[in-house]
Amino acid sequence: MPVGFVIENEQLIVRQSFDFPTVYLDHWAIRHFSTEKEDGQRFINALKVAGGALIISHTNLAEITGPSDPRHAEEIATFLEAILPNIFFAQFNIELAMKQEVGARVIGFRLMAPPDIELLQEVARQRPNDFRPFTISGVIKIIAEHRERLGITWRNSNRSIANRINAMRCDANFIETARTFSGHPQNIPTLAVFQELLRPIFLDQRLRIDLNDAADIQHATMAIAYCDFVLLDGKWKDMHSRMKRRFVELGLKIPTARVFSARSKGVAEFLSVLEGTNSNNFNNSSETRE
């Protein structure tokens, strides 16, 4: 199971594993599954039968507990609690991902997303004094209680990213480079995904980049590069489709996640695909993905 613990020499040792199929849910999708109980139970059942893991980051938790209505946080906590132990706590940090990919390794061997040890440890500290090994509701409650302070930090970070991207969009030399660039290193898939997701934004001045987009860029890049199945906004599903076409044009064999959105009954399709999946369809090879 992704999250587990053992007690050795009277000390709690916490472990997590990156179990396939790996799944990422955007904040709207987590809210959907936490409020639409039938869909939520289908997702939980399918993930557990498949033996996979839902990938969660601290920024992910900060977003999904953002609404002021405390019922949202309670519903999300109940939903995620039911998924445990099939959760992997990851750092959605593009620089960390690229750093581990550039190191010596067997190309084609799937790496796990950079783990968030601090978040895993915090979940372990919240372990209840009963038969349940872990709980995530305590962490979500803490984040929800500090949503205003965290929200300021989150918005400032997103504003910095958005300003940097918009400044680059005004650089004619950079835009020309983006138009003709084709030198993606295949051993650093996160870089290739990041560059090609952003490429249409640099080439099409009609596309806008706001604070939400700045946050979504990191989530979309990491989820597409490291997960098997992903639910994202329709905009980023479109960006993923453009990226895949570009990879084909360049002859790049970089497997990525299968991406769904809420458009065209995408949630129902996502659930059906996940329900038809089991861990035997996946292994450490990156060739098992789309």
HUWO-V15510 format. One record per pair of residues at least 4 apart in sequence whose ideal C-beta (glycine too) atoms are under 8 Angstrom apart, sorted by sequence separation. I is the first residue (numbers start at 1). GAP is how many residues later the second one is. D is the distance in Angstrom with one decimal. If there is no record, write none. Layout:
BEGIN
i=(I	I)
gap=(GAP	GAP)
d=(D	D)
END
This chain:
BEGIN
i=(7	18	25	26	27	28	29	30	31	32	36	37	38	39	40	41	42	43	44	45	46	56	57	58	59	60	61	62	70	71	72	73	74	75	76	77	78	79	80	83	93	94	95	96	97	98	99	101	105	116	117	118	119	120	121	122	123	128	136	137	138	139	140	141	142	143	146	147	148	149	150	151	152	153	154	155	156	157	158	159	160	161	162	163	164	165	166	167	171	172	173	174	175	176	177	184	188	189	190	191	192	193	194	195	198	199	200	209	210	211	212	213	214	215	216	217	218	219	220	221	222	223	232	233	234	235	236	237	238	239	240	241	242	243	244	245	246	248	262	265	266	267	268	269	270	271	272	273	277	7	8	25	35	47	56	67	91	115	127	169	208	209	232	247	261	262	264	277	283	7	33	34	47	67	105	127	168	169	185	186	201	224	247	260	282	5	6	32	33	47	65	80	127	128	143	184	185	200	223	247	260	281	5	25	32	64	65	126	127	184	201	232	5	6	126	223	260	4	5	33	101	124	126	220	260	3	4	65	100	123	126	184	3	4	64	123	126	184	220	244	3	4	123	126	219	243	260	2	100	181	2	258	1	2	97	123	216	220	224	240	2	97	122	216	240	1	96	181	241	198	216	220	224	240	119	178	197	216	220	92	93	178	90	91	213	237	90	91	194	197	236	237	23	56	88	90	91	178	179	197	237	88	90	91	178	236	54	89	90	237	88	89	175	194	197	230	232	234	174	175	193	229	230	231	232	233	234	21	23	25	54	228	229	230	231	232	233	234	237	22	23	24	30	89	227	228	230	231	20	21	22	23	24	56	58	89	190	193	225	226	229	231	255	258	19	20	23	54	55	56	57	60	169	190	193	224	225	255	257	258	19	20	22	27	31	53	54	55	56	57	58	59	165	169	224	255	256	257	19	30	52	53	54	56	57	89	168	223	255	256	18	44	48	51	53	55	57	190	224	231	255	17	27	47	165	169	189	190	231	27	34	44	48	27	40	44	47	197	200	231	35	169	31	34	229	34	40	197	200	166	197	199	31	34	165	199	229	31	34	229	30	33	34	196	197	244	162	196	199	85	162	229	30	85	87	162	165	228	30	84	193	196	2	84	162	196	84	159	162	165	158	161	81	158	160	161	228	81	159	192	80	81	155	158	161	80	157	158	161	55	58	57	77	78	58	77	80	192	228	58	154	193	228	57	192	56	77	193	76	77	189	22	184	186	189	19	73	186	189	73	182	184	186	19	18	73	184	16	17	73	16	16	70	65	61	65	61	65	68	107	107	3	4	62	66	3	61	65	105	2	3	1	2	3	1	2	3	62	66	102	2	3	101	102	101	62	101	62	101	20	98	101	22	63	62	98	97	98	18	18	59	94	189	16	94	16	14	14	14	113	14	12	113	112	113	12	111	3	5	3	5	94	93	97	92	92	94	5	94	97	4	5	93	97	3	92	3	92	90	90	63	59	59	60	59	57	57	55	55	55	110	109	110	52	109	110	108	109	108	110	108	26	26	24	24	24	29	24	22	23	26	22	23	24	25	26	28	22	23	24	25	26	21	22	23	24	26	20	21	50	46	52	49	47	50	51	52	39	43	46	50	51	42	46	49	50	32	45	43	46	39	24	29	42	28	32	29	23	21	21	21	20	19	21	21	20	20	20)
gap=(4	4	4	4	4	4	4	4	4	4	4	4	4	4	4	4	4	4	4	4	4	4	4	4	4	4	4	4	4	4	4	4	4	4	4	4	4	4	4	4	4	4	4	4	4	4	4	4	4	4	4	4	4	4	4	4	4	4	4	4	4	4	4	4	4	4	4	4	4	4	4	4	4	4	4	4	4	4	4	4	4	4	4	4	4	4	4	4	4	4	4	4	4	4	4	4	4	4	4	4	4	4	4	4	4	4	4	4	4	4	4	4	4	4	4	4	4	4	4	4	4	4	4	4	4	4	4	4	4	4	4	4	4	4	4	4	4	4	4	4	4	4	4	4	4	4	4	4	4	5	5	5	5	5	5	5	5	5	5	5	5	5	5	5	5	5	5	5	5	6	6	6	6	6	6	6	6	6	6	6	6	6	6	6	6	7	7	7	7	7	7	7	7	7	7	7	7	7	7	7	7	7	8	8	8	8	8	8	8	8	8	8	9	9	9	9	9	10	10	10	10	10	10	10	10	11	11	11	11	11	11	11	12	12	12	12	12	12	12	12	13	13	13	13	13	13	13	14	14	14	15	15	16	16	16	16	16	16	16	16	17	17	17	17	17	18	18	18	18	19	19	19	19	19	20	20	20	20	20	21	21	21	22	22	22	22	23	23	23	23	23	23	24	24	24	24	24	24	24	24	24	25	25	25	25	25	26	26	26	26	27	27	27	27	27	27	27	27	28	28	28	28	28	28	28	28	28	29	29	29	29	29	29	29	29	29	29	29	29	30	30	30	30	30	30	30	30	30	31	31	31	31	31	31	31	31	31	31	31	31	31	31	31	31	32	32	32	32	32	32	32	32	32	32	32	32	32	32	32	32	33	33	33	33	33	33	33	33	33	33	33	33	33	33	33	33	33	33	34	34	34	34	34	34	34	34	34	34	34	34	35	35	35	35	35	35	35	35	35	35	35	36	36	36	36	36	36	36	36	37	38	38	38	39	39	39	39	39	39	39	40	40	41	41	41	42	42	42	42	43	43	43	44	44	44	44	44	45	45	45	46	46	46	46	46	46	47	47	47	48	48	48	49	49	49	49	49	49	50	50	50	50	51	51	51	51	52	52	52	52	53	53	54	54	54	54	54	55	55	55	56	56	56	56	56	57	57	57	57	58	58	59	59	59	60	60	60	60	60	61	61	61	61	62	62	63	63	63	64	64	65	66	66	66	66	67	67	67	67	68	68	68	68	69	70	70	70	71	71	71	72	73	74	75	78	78	79	79	79	79	80	81	81	81	81	82	82	82	82	83	83	84	84	84	85	85	85	85	85	85	86	86	86	86	87	88	88	89	89	90	90	90	91	91	92	92	93	93	94	95	95	96	97	99	100	104	106	107	109	109	110	112	113	114	114	115	115	117	119	120	122	124	125	125	126	127	127	128	128	128	129	129	129	129	130	130	131	131	132	136	152	156	159	159	160	162	165	168	171	172	174	175	175	176	176	176	177	177	178	178	179	190	193	195	198	199	202	203	204	204	204	205	205	205	205	205	205	206	206	206	206	206	207	207	207	207	207	208	208	224	225	225	226	227	227	227	227	228	228	228	228	228	229	229	229	229	230	230	231	231	232	233	233	233	234	235	238	251	253	256	258	259	260	260	261	262	263	268)
d=(6.8	6.7	3.9	7.4	6.5	6.3	6.4	6.0	6.2	5.5	6.1	6.2	6.6	6.4	6.4	6.1	6.1	6.2	6.3	6.1	6.1	5.4	7.2	6.4	6.5	6.5	6.1	7.0	6.2	6.1	6.3	6.2	6.5	6.4	6.2	5.9	6.7	7.0	7.0	5.8	6.6	6.3	6.3	6.7	6.4	6.2	7.4	7.6	6.3	6.3	6.1	6.4	6.5	6.5	6.4	6.7	7.8	5.3	6.1	6.2	6.5	6.4	6.1	6.3	6.6	6.9	5.3	5.7	7.0	6.9	5.9	6.1	6.3	6.3	6.3	6.1	6.5	6.7	6.1	6.1	6.4	6.5	6.2	6.2	6.6	6.5	7.1	7.3	6.5	6.4	6.5	6.4	6.4	6.7	5.7	7.9	6.7	6.1	6.1	6.2	6.2	6.0	6.5	6.3	6.3	6.2	5.5	4.8	7.3	6.9	6.1	6.4	8.0	6.5	5.4	6.2	6.3	5.9	5.9	6.1	5.8	4.9	4.2	7.2	6.4	6.5	6.3	6.6	6.6	6.3	6.4	6.6	6.3	6.5	6.7	6.5	6.3	7.9	5.6	6.0	6.1	6.5	6.4	6.3	6.3	6.1	6.5	6.6	5.8	5.8	5.6	4.9	7.8	5.3	6.6	4.5	5.8	6.9	7.8	8.0	7.4	6.8	5.6	4.3	4.7	5.9	7.9	8.0	6.0	7.2	5.6	6.0	7.8	7.9	7.2	6.7	5.2	7.0	6.8	7.3	5.2	6.3	7.8	4.3	5.0	5.8	5.2	6.6	4.0	6.4	7.1	7.0	5.7	5.2	6.6	7.0	7.3	6.6	4.6	5.8	7.1	6.8	6.3	7.0	8.0	7.9	4.7	7.6	6.8	4.0	6.2	7.5	4.9	7.5	5.5	7.0	6.0	7.7	6.9	5.2	6.6	7.1	7.5	8.0	4.1	7.5	5.4	6.6	6.1	5.9	7.8	6.7	7.6	7.4	5.5	7.6	3.6	7.6	5.8	7.0	4.9	8.0	5.9	5.9	7.8	7.5	7.8	5.2	6.4	7.2	5.4	7.1	7.4	7.4	7.0	5.7	7.6	4.5	6.0	7.1	5.2	5.9	5.7	6.6	8.0	7.4	4.3	7.8	7.9	7.0	7.8	7.1	7.8	4.5	7.5	7.9	6.9	6.0	7.5	7.7	6.1	5.5	8.0	7.4	8.0	4.9	4.0	4.5	7.7	6.2	7.4	7.0	6.4	7.4	7.5	6.2	6.9	4.3	6.0	6.0	4.1	7.1	6.1	4.6	6.3	7.6	7.9	6.5	5.7	7.2	7.4	4.5	5.4	4.6	7.4	4.4	5.8	4.2	7.0	6.8	5.4	6.2	7.2	7.9	7.6	6.2	6.7	5.6	5.9	6.7	5.6	5.8	5.5	4.9	5.2	5.9	7.9	4.6	7.6	6.2	7.1	7.6	8.0	4.5	4.5	6.8	7.0	6.9	7.9	4.1	5.5	5.2	4.9	5.5	8.0	4.7	6.4	5.3	6.6	7.7	7.2	7.8	4.7	7.4	6.0	6.1	6.7	6.2	7.9	7.2	7.3	7.0	7.0	7.2	4.7	4.9	7.7	6.3	6.6	4.6	5.8	7.9	5.7	7.0	6.5	5.4	5.2	5.3	5.7	5.3	7.9	5.9	7.2	5.7	4.9	7.5	6.5	6.8	4.6	5.0	6.6	6.3	7.3	7.1	6.3	6.9	6.8	6.1	3.8	5.9	6.6	7.8	7.9	7.9	4.3	5.2	4.2	4.5	6.6	7.4	6.2	7.7	4.3	6.6	6.9	6.9	5.3	7.8	7.1	4.5	7.8	5.3	5.9	7.8	5.6	5.7	5.4	7.6	6.4	5.8	5.8	7.6	6.7	4.3	6.6	4.7	7.9	5.1	5.6	5.7	7.3	7.8	7.9	6.9	5.2	7.8	6.7	6.9	3.8	6.0	6.1	5.9	7.9	7.5	5.6	7.9	5.2	4.1	7.1	7.0	6.2	7.8	7.0	6.5	7.2	5.8	7.1	8.0	7.8	5.5	6.7	5.2	4.2	7.6	6.7	7.0	6.3	5.8	4.1	7.9	4.2	3.8	6.4	7.5	7.9	7.9	6.7	5.9	7.2	7.6	5.0	5.6	6.0	4.0	7.0	7.8	7.9	4.9	7.8	6.2	6.2	6.3	6.7	7.6	8.0	4.0	7.1	6.6	7.9	5.2	7.4	7.3	5.8	7.7	5.5	7.9	4.4	6.4	6.3	7.0	4.9	7.1	6.9	6.3	7.9	7.4	5.7	7.1	7.7	6.9	5.4	5.9	6.1	7.3	5.6	7.9	7.6	7.9	7.5	3.9	5.6	6.5	6.6	5.8	7.0	4.9	6.4	4.3	7.6	7.0	5.4	6.5	6.2	6.0	5.8	4.1	5.3	6.0	7.8	5.8	7.9	4.3	5.5	5.8	6.7	5.8	7.6	7.7	6.4	7.0	4.8	7.8	6.4	5.6	4.7	5.1	6.6	7.8	6.0	7.8	5.5	7.7	7.7	7.5	5.7	5.1	4.2	5.3	3.3	6.8	7.3	6.0	7.7	6.7	5.8	5.9	5.8	6.7	7.9	6.5	4.3	6.3	4.4	7.6	8.0	7.4	7.6	7.5	6.8	7.5	7.7	6.0	7.6	6.4	5.4	5.9	5.7	5.8	6.6	6.7	7.1	7.5	7.7	7.3	7.9	4.4	5.9	7.9	7.5	7.7	7.0	7.3	7.5	7.1	7.5	7.9	7.9	7.1	7.2	6.0	5.1	5.5	6.7	7.4	7.0	5.0	5.8	7.2	5.2	8.0	6.4	7.8	6.8	7.5	7.8	3.7	4.0	4.6	6.6	6.1	7.9	4.4	6.8	7.7	7.9	5.6	7.2	5.2	4.9	4.7	5.1	5.1	3.9	7.7	7.3	7.3	6.3	6.3	6.0	6.5	6.5	7.6	7.7	6.8	4.9	7.0	6.8	6.7	6.3	4.3	5.3	3.9	5.2	4.4	6.9	6.0	7.8	7.9	7.1	7.5	6.7	7.3	7.9	7.0	7.2	6.7	7.4	7.1	7.4	5.5	7.2	6.1	7.1	7.5	5.5	3.5	7.3	7.5)
END
